[in-house]
Amino acid sequence: MQQSSLTNLGVTGRKTDKASNPVPMGLSVTNFAKTMGLSRTLVYSLIGSGTVKTIKLGDRRIIPASEVTRLLETAA
């Protein structure tokens, strides 16, 4: 693919700062655990009990970003 084609697709080869990146709509179990300050084992336990809702995509479990907000609001 030529450079102009990549540019048309929004690929510029430049790094962007985190401030300009959009908030992810979903988190992996590992990222969710890091964000919440929990162990992965505890996160899987919370998923198993239904406390944390997930979306299954192939072999991956994705936790909607809204779950972070919901859990923080219910804990307060």
KETOR-873330 format. One record per atom (N, C-alpha, C): residue in three letters; atom name; x, y, z. Coordinates in pm, 1 decimal, decimal comma, always signed. Layout:
! KETOR-873330
DOSE res atom        u        v        w
DOSE ALA   CA        X        Y        Z
...
//
This chain:
! KETOR-873330
DOSE res atom        u        v        w
DOSE MET    N    +85,2   -118,2     +0,0
DOSE MET   CA     +0,0     +0,0     +0,0
DOSE MET    C    +89,4   +124,0     +0,0
DOSE GLN    N    +58,4   +220,9    -78,8
DOSE GLN   CA   +138,8   +341,8    -87,1
DOSE GLN    C   +108,4   +434,7    +29,1
DOSE GLN    N   +201,0   +526,4    +55,6
DOSE GLN   CA   +186,4   +619,3   +167,9
DOSE GLN    C    +56,7   +699,2   +158,0
DOSE SER    N    +20,6   +743,7    +37,2
DOSE SER   CA   -102,7   +823,5    +24,3
DOSE SER    C   -225,5   +740,6    +61,9
DOSE SER    N   -223,1   +611,8    +30,1
DOSE SER   CA   -335,3   +525,2    +66,7
DOSE SER    C   -344,1   +510,3   +217,4
DOSE LEU    N   -228,2   +497,0   +283,2
DOSE LEU   CA   -227,1   +486,4   +428,8
DOSE LEU    C   -277,9   +614,4   +493,3
DOSE THR    N   -237,7   +727,2   +438,5
DOSE THR   CA   -282,8   +854,7   +492,7
DOSE THR    C   -434,2   +868,2   +478,2
DOSE ASN    N   -487,8   +823,3   +365,0
DOSE ASN   CA   -632,8   +829,6   +343,4
DOSE ASN    C   -708,1   +745,3   +444,2
DOSE LEU    N   -643,6   +639,8   +495,7
DOSE LEU   CA   -706,9   +554,2   +594,8
DOSE LEU    C   -687,0   +607,0   +736,9
DOSE GLY    N   -620,8   +719,3   +750,6
DOSE GLY   CA   -598,3   +776,9   +882,7
DOSE GLY    C   -473,4   +724,7   +949,5
DOSE VAL    N   -387,9   +655,4   +875,4
DOSE VAL   CA   -263,9   +603,9   +930,5
DOSE VAL    C   -154,1   +700,6   +892,3
DOSE THR    N    -96,1   +768,0   +989,0
DOSE THR   CA     +4,5   +868,7   +957,8
DOSE THR    C   +143,5   +828,3   +999,4
DOSE GLY    N   +156,2   +725,0  +1079,9
DOSE GLY   CA   +287,7   +684,4  +1127,4
DOSE GLY    C   +334,9   +768,4  +1244,3
DOSE ARG    N   +258,3   +866,5  +1284,2
DOSE ARG   CA   +293,9   +950,6  +1399,3
DOSE ARG    C   +225,8   +899,0  +1523,4
DOSE LYS    N   +296,1   +908,4  +1634,3
DOSE LYS   CA   +235,2   +870,6  +1761,4
DOSE LYS    C   +147,1   +985,9  +1809,1
DOSE THR    N    +38,0   +951,7  +1874,1
DOSE THR   CA    -49,6  +1054,8  +1929,0
DOSE THR    C    -38,6  +1051,8  +2080,4
DOSE ASP    N    -66,9  +1165,8  +2143,4
DOSE ASP   CA    -62,4  +1161,4  +2288,3
DOSE ASP    C   -187,1  +1095,1  +2341,3
DOSE LYS    N   -172,5  +1045,7  +2463,2
DOSE LYS   CA   -284,4   +975,3  +2523,9
DOSE LYS    C   -404,3  +1067,2  +2541,4
DOSE ALA    N   -378,4  +1196,1  +2557,6
DOSE ALA   CA   -488,3  +1290,2  +2578,2
DOSE ALA    C   -578,8  +1298,3  +2455,2
DOSE SER    N   -522,8  +1276,1  +2336,3
DOSE SER   CA   -604,7  +1286,7  +2215,9
DOSE SER    C   -667,8  +1153,7  +2176,8
DOSE ASN    N   -628,9  +1043,1  +2241,2
DOSE ASN   CA   -688,3   +913,4  +2211,2
DOSE ASN    C   -826,3   +903,8  +2274,2
DOSE PRO    N   -919,9   +843,6  +2202,7
DOSE PRO   CA  -1053,0   +826,7  +2261,0
DOSE PRO    C  -1050,1   +725,2  +2374,7
DOSE VAL    N  -1143,8   +737,5  +2465,3
DOSE VAL   CA  -1156,4   +643,0  +2575,8
DOSE VAL    C  -1201,7   +509,7  +2517,6
DOSE PRO    N  -1135,9   +399,8  +2557,9
DOSE PRO   CA  -1178,3   +270,4  +2503,2
DOSE PRO    C  -1319,0   +236,0  +2549,5
DOSE MET    N  -1393,7   +171,0  +2463,1
DOSE MET   CA  -1530,2   +132,7  +2496,3
DOSE MET    C  -1533,4     +4,4  +2577,2
DOSE GLY    N  -1423,8    -70,3  +2574,7
DOSE GLY   CA  -1417,0   -194,1  +2649,8
DOSE GLY    C  -1275,4   -222,1  +2694,4
DOSE LEU    N  -1263,4   -299,2  +2800,0
DOSE LEU   CA  -1133,1   -331,6  +2857,2
DOSE LEU    C  -1116,5   -482,1  +2865,5
DOSE SER    N   -993,3   -526,7  +2847,4
DOSE SER   CA   -964,2   -667,4  +2871,6
DOSE SER    C   -971,1   -691,1  +3022,4
DOSE VAL    N   -975,5   -816,6  +3061,6
DOSE VAL   CA   -978,1   -848,6  +3204,6
DOSE VAL    C   -853,4   -792,7  +3271,8
DOSE THR    N   -738,2   -806,7  +3206,8
DOSE THR   CA   -612,9   -756,0  +3263,6
DOSE THR    C   -616,0   -605,1  +3279,8
DOSE ASN    N   -660,9   -532,5  +3176,4
DOSE ASN   CA   -667,6   -386,2  +3186,1
DOSE ASN    C   -770,5   -340,5  +3288,5
DOSE PHE    N   -882,2   -411,0  +3296,5
DOSE PHE   CA   -984,6   -378,9  +3395,9
DOSE PHE    C   -926,5   -397,4  +3536,4
DOSE ALA    N   -854,6   -508,1  +3556,1
DOSE ALA   CA   -794,4   -534,9  +3687,0
DOSE ALA    C   -695,1   -424,9  +3723,9
DOSE LYS    N   -612,3   -383,4  +3629,2
DOSE LYS   CA   -515,1   -275,4  +3655,1
DOSE LYS    C   -586,0   -144,2  +3684,7
DOSE THR    N   -689,7   -114,2  +3606,6
DOSE THR   CA   -764,7    +10,6  +3624,9
DOSE THR    C   -829,8    +16,9  +3762,9
DOSE MET    N   -884,2    -95,3  +3805,7
DOSE MET   CA   -956,2   -100,1  +3933,0
DOSE MET    C   -865,7   -133,4  +4051,4
DOSE GLY    N   -740,0   -171,1  +4025,8
DOSE GLY   CA   -649,1   -206,5  +4133,6
DOSE GLY    C   -683,3   -341,6  +4195,0
DOSE LEU    N   -730,4   -434,2  +4111,9
DOSE LEU   CA   -771,3   -566,4  +4157,9
DOSE LEU    C   -684,4   -672,6  +4091,5
DOSE SER    N   -685,7   -792,3  +4147,7
DOSE SER   CA   -616,4   -903,4  +4083,3
DOSE SER    C   -705,3   -959,7  +3972,5
DOSE ARG    N   -641,8  -1024,7  +3875,6
DOSE ARG   CA   -719,1  -1088,6  +3768,6
DOSE ARG    C   -807,8  -1198,1  +3826,1
DOSE THR    N   -757,6  -1269,2  +3926,7
DOSE THR   CA   -836,0  -1376,1  +3989,2
DOSE THR    C   -964,8  -1320,7  +4048,4
DOSE LEU    N   -955,2  -1206,9  +4117,5
DOSE LEU   CA  -1073,8  -1145,0  +4175,5
DOSE LEU    C  -1169,2  -1098,7  +4066,0
DOSE VAL    N  -1115,1  -1043,1  +3957,8
DOSE VAL   CA  -1200,7   -998,3  +3847,1
DOSE VAL    C  -1276,6  -1116,9  +3788,1
DOSE TYR    N  -1207,7  -1229,5  +3766,6
DOSE TYR   CA  -1277,4  -1347,7  +3714,5
DOSE TYR    C  -1382,8  -1396,9  +3813,5
DOSE SER    N  -1356,0  -1383,6  +3940,9
DOSE SER   CA  -1453,9  -1421,5  +4042,8
DOSE SER    C  -1576,6  -1329,7  +4035,8
DOSE LEU    N  -1553,1  -1200,4  +4018,6
DOSE LEU   CA  -1662,5  -1103,6  +4005,9
DOSE LEU    C  -1744,0  -1129,5  +3878,8
DOSE ILE    N  -1675,9  -1169,9  +3772,4
DOSE ILE   CA  -1745,6  -1204,1  +3647,9
DOSE ILE    C  -1832,2  -1327,3  +3670,6
DOSE GLY    N  -1775,6  -1428,3  +3736,8
DOSE GLY   CA  -1848,6  -1552,7  +3762,3
DOSE GLY    C  -1971,6  -1533,1  +3847,9
DOSE SER    N  -1963,4  -1438,6  +3942,5
DOSE SER   CA  -2077,0  -1413,4  +4030,9
DOSE SER    C  -2180,4  -1320,2  +3967,7
DOSE GLY    N  -2146,1  -1262,5  +3851,5
DOSE GLY   CA  -2239,2  -1171,5  +3785,2
DOSE GLY    C  -2226,5  -1027,0  +3828,7
DOSE THR    N  -2130,8   -997,9  +3916,5
DOSE THR   CA  -2110,6   -861,0  +3963,7
DOSE THR    C  -2056,2   -771,5  +3853,2
DOSE VAL    N  -1970,7   -827,5  +3769,4
DOSE VAL   CA  -1913,3   -754,6  +3656,7
DOSE VAL    C  -1966,5   -817,7  +3528,6
DOSE LYS    N  -2025,3   -735,7  +3443,7
DOSE LYS   CA  -2081,9   -783,4  +3317,5
DOSE LYS    C  -1974,6   -780,7  +3208,6
DOSE THR    N  -1976,2   -882,0  +3123,0
DOSE THR   CA  -1879,0   -889,0  +3014,8
DOSE THR    C  -1947,9   -919,2  +2882,9
DOSE ILE    N  -1871,7   -899,1  +2777,2
DOSE ILE   CA  -1913,0   -936,2  +2642,0
DOSE ILE    C  -1810,6  -1038,4  +2594,0
DOSE LYS    N  -1856,6  -1149,7  +2543,0
DOSE LYS   CA  -1766,6  -1253,9  +2494,3
DOSE LYS    C  -1745,8  -1233,4  +2345,1
DOSE LEU    N  -1621,1  -1211,3  +2304,3
DOSE LEU   CA  -1584,9  -1196,2  +2163,3
DOSE LEU    C  -1481,9  -1302,9  +2130,3
DOSE GLY    N  -1525,8  -1408,6  +2067,5
DOSE GLY   CA  -1436,1  -1520,3  +2040,0
DOSE GLY    C  -1389,5  -1580,7  +2171,4
DOSE ASP    N  -1260,2  -1586,0  +2191,2
DOSE ASP   CA  -1202,9  -1638,3  +2315,4
DOSE ASP    C  -1183,9  -1530,6  +2421,4
DOSE ARG    N  -1210,2  -1405,8  +2386,9
DOSE ARG   CA  -1183,1  -1294,8  +2478,9
DOSE ARG    C  -1308,2  -1251,5  +2552,8
DOSE ARG    N  -1286,2  -1204,1  +2673,8
DOSE ARG   CA  -1392,1  -1139,5  +2750,8
DOSE ARG    C  -1359,2   -990,8  +2753,1
DOSE ILE    N  -1453,9   -910,9  +2710,4
DOSE ILE   CA  -1438,1   -765,7  +2710,7
DOSE ILE    C  -1534,5   -709,1  +2813,7
DOSE ILE    N  -1482,3   -623,1  +2898,1
DOSE ILE   CA  -1564,5   -558,8  +3000,5
DOSE ILE    C  -1594,7   -417,6  +2952,5
DOSE PRO    N  -1722,8   -385,8  +2932,8
DOSE PRO   CA  -1757,4   -250,2  +2888,2
DOSE PRO    C  -1703,5   -145,2  +2985,6
DOSE ALA    N  -1654,4    -35,7  +2932,4
DOSE ALA   CA  -1599,7    +71,6  +3015,9
DOSE ALA    C  -1705,0   +124,0  +3113,7
DOSE SER    N  -1830,6   +112,2  +3077,3
DOSE SER   CA  -1937,3   +158,3  +3166,0
DOSE SER    C  -1940,7    +79,8  +3297,2
DOSE GLU    N  -1884,2    -41,5  +3297,3
DOSE GLU   CA  -1878,9   -121,4  +3419,9
DOSE GLU    C  -1788,6    -56,6  +3524,4
DOSE VAL    N  -1681,4    +10,4  +3481,1
DOSE VAL   CA  -1593,3    +80,8  +3575,5
DOSE VAL    C  -1674,1   +187,5  +3647,8
DOSE THR    N  -1744,8   +268,5  +3571,9
DOSE THR   CA  -1826,7   +375,3  +3630,5
DOSE THR    C  -1934,3   +318,2  +3721,8
DOSE ARG    N  -2003,7   +215,1  +3674,8
DOSE ARG   CA  -2111,6   +154,8  +3753,7
DOSE ARG    C  -2060,2    +99,4  +3886,3
DOSE LEU    N  -1948,3    +29,7  +3882,1
DOSE LEU   CA  -1894,5    -27,7  +4006,5
DOSE LEU    C  -1849,5    +80,4  +4104,2
DOSE LEU    N  -1788,7   +185,5  +4051,9
DOSE LEU   CA  -1744,2   +294,9  +4138,8
DOSE LEU    C  -1863,5   +368,4  +4201,2
DOSE GLU    N  -1970,7   +385,6  +4122,6
DOSE GLU   CA  -2089,2   +453,1  +4174,9
DOSE GLU    C  -2160,5   +369,0  +4280,6
DOSE THR    N  -2165,7   +238,4  +4261,1
DOSE THR   CA  -2235,5   +152,7  +4357,7
DOSE THR    C  -2152,7   +133,0  +4484,2
DOSE ALA    N  -2020,7   +148,3  +4473,4
DOSE ALA   CA  -1934,3   +130,3  +4590,9
DOSE ALA    C  -1936,0   +255,5  +4679,4
DOSE ALA    N  -1971,3   +367,7  +4623,3
DOSE ALA   CA  -1967,6   +493,7  +4699,6
DOSE ALA    C  -2083,2   +507,6  +4793,6
//
